[in-house]
Amino acid sequence: MNTNRLLRLYDRVSEAEDAAARLRRFVLDLAVCGKLVPQDPGDEPASELLKRIEREKARLVKAGEIRKPRELAENGELGSGLVLVS
């Protein structure tokens, strides 16, 4: 659905008992899907952003500014939290 269609249907939607909640949810859904504004062709792909974040995290760990993140166990849970210090 686009904004023009939403505006045409607004009268019907606004008369519904839970109109505000439904409209709020609809706008949130549009935002999550990236449909509130046109795509900026200058935006970098999410994959590139994630790579930059990983590089910056590695740099901060190496510089001692942050701790190395704990690894997840194979079952997806964090370990006991006990760390051996040598």
Backbone torsions as a table, in degrees:
resi	resn	phi	psi	omega
1	MET	NA	141.9	177.1
2	ASN	-108.7	174.0	-175.5
3	THR	-64.6	-35.9	179.3
4	ASN	-61.8	-43.6	179.5
5	ARG	-65.9	-40.3	178.1
6	LEU	-59.6	-45.0	-179.9
7	LEU	-63.5	-37.1	177.9
8	ARG	-65.7	-35.0	-177.7
9	LEU	-90.4	-2.1	-172.6
10	TYR	-56.8	-42.1	-178.3
11	ASP	-58.6	-44.7	178.7
12	ARG	-66.4	-43.1	-178.2
13	VAL	-65.2	-41.4	-175.3
14	SER	-67.2	-20.0	179.5
15	GLU	-83.3	-12.2	-179.8
16	ALA	-67.8	150.3	-176.9
17	GLU	-60.1	-41.0	-178.0
18	ASP	-106.6	38.5	-173.4
19	ALA	-57.5	-47.4	-176.5
20	ALA	-62.6	-44.5	-179.6
21	ALA	-65.3	-41.8	-179.6
22	ARG	-67.1	-40.9	179.2
23	LEU	-65.9	-41.7	178.0
24	ARG	-59.8	-45.2	-179.7
25	ARG	-64.2	-40.6	179.8
26	PHE	-62.4	-46.0	179.6
27	VAL	-63.9	-40.7	177.2
28	LEU	-61.7	-43.2	178.0
29	ASP	-60.9	-42.8	177.5
30	LEU	-61.9	-41.8	-179.4
31	ALA	-63.7	-45.3	-178.9
32	VAL	-63.0	-35.0	179.9
33	CYS	-82.7	-3.3	179.7
34	GLY	73.6	30.8	-175.4
35	LYS	-110.2	10.8	178.9
36	LEU	-81.1	-31.9	179.8
37	VAL	-132.6	157.2	178.0
38	PRO	-64.8	152.0	178.3
39	GLN	-67.5	132.8	176.1
40	ASP	-85.0	118.4	-178.3
41	PRO	-62.6	-17.7	179.2
42	GLY	-83.4	-8.1	179.4
43	ASP	-67.2	138.3	176.6
44	GLU	-80.0	152.8	177.1
45	PRO	-62.6	150.9	179.7
46	ALA	-58.7	-35.0	-179.8
47	SER	-61.8	-37.7	178.2
48	GLU	-69.7	-39.5	177.0
49	LEU	-60.9	-44.0	179.0
50	LEU	-62.7	-38.4	177.4
51	LYS	-64.0	-42.6	178.6
52	ARG	-62.7	-40.7	178.9
53	ILE	-62.6	-44.5	179.3
54	GLU	-62.0	-42.6	178.9
55	ARG	-63.4	-43.2	180.0
56	GLU	-65.4	-40.5	177.0
57	LYS	-60.6	-45.3	179.4
58	ALA	-62.1	-40.1	178.6
59	ARG	-63.6	-43.3	-179.6
60	LEU	-66.7	-36.7	177.0
61	VAL	-65.0	-46.9	-178.7
62	LYS	-61.8	-37.2	-179.9
63	ALA	-78.3	-6.7	179.8
64	GLY	78.1	14.8	-179.0
65	GLU	-82.2	-26.4	174.8
66	ILE	-136.8	159.9	176.8
67	ARG	-83.2	152.6	175.9
68	LYS	-65.2	130.9	179.7
69	PRO	-62.4	145.0	177.1
70	ARG	-71.0	145.6	178.1
71	GLU	-79.0	148.2	173.6
72	LEU	-84.5	143.4	174.8
73	ALA	-70.7	170.0	-179.7
74	GLU	-60.0	-27.4	179.8
75	ASN	-83.9	3.6	176.9
76	GLY	87.8	3.0	-179.2
77	GLU	-104.0	155.2	175.0
78	LEU	-72.0	154.4	178.6
79	GLY	-69.5	-168.7	-175.6
80	SER	-69.2	-15.9	-177.6
81	GLY	93.0	-8.3	177.9
82	LEU	-79.7	131.2	-178.1
83	VAL	-124.3	131.2	175.3
84	LEU	-84.0	127.7	178.6
85	VAL	-108.0	126.6	-178.8
86	SER	-100.2	NA	NA
